[in-house]
Amino acid sequence: METYSYLLGFIPASLFGMMVFFAAIGIVIRLLGDAVRRDQNSKSTPEAFKYAFLFKDNWKTIVLTALLVLVSLRFAGSFFEKQFTVEQLATNSGKEKWLFGALCIGFLYNHLAQYLKKKTNFLKVERKKTE
C-alpha cells in the first residue's frame, strides 16, 4: 500500500530528498554557466570571479527557483500517478528518470528566472560598484 503525506504526496522521503539534491545541482550548473559568460570588463562586476558575488547578485533567482522546484516536485506525484506506484519506483530505471527530471527542472527553472531577470526588473538586485 502506498503512503501519502501532505508534505511529500506519494513520493518516498528519500526519493524526494534526492530529487531536491539533483534539482539544486541543475540550479548551480545554470548559475555557473552564467558566471562563465559574464562581462569581466563591466564596472558592476568584480574582475576576479567570486562565489559571494555570484550568490549576492542572484539570490532572488535562486530563491524563486528553489520554491518552484519544491512545489513542482511535491505535486509531480499527483500529475504522474502511474509513475509513482510502488512497482514503478521499485525499479532503478524509474528512480533514475525522476532524478534526471529533477536536474532538468532545476536547470530550466533557473534558466527561466535568469531570462526574467534580464528582461524585467522583477528579479534584479541593486548592485554597488565594485572596486
Secondary structure, DSSP 8 states (H G I E B T S, - for coil): ----BTTTBTS-HHHHHHHHHHHHHHHHHHHHHHHHTS-TT-TTS-SS--HHHHHHHHHHHHHHHHHHHHHHHHHHHHH-GGGGSHHHHTSHHHHHHHHHHHHHHHHHHHHHHHHHHHHSSTT--------
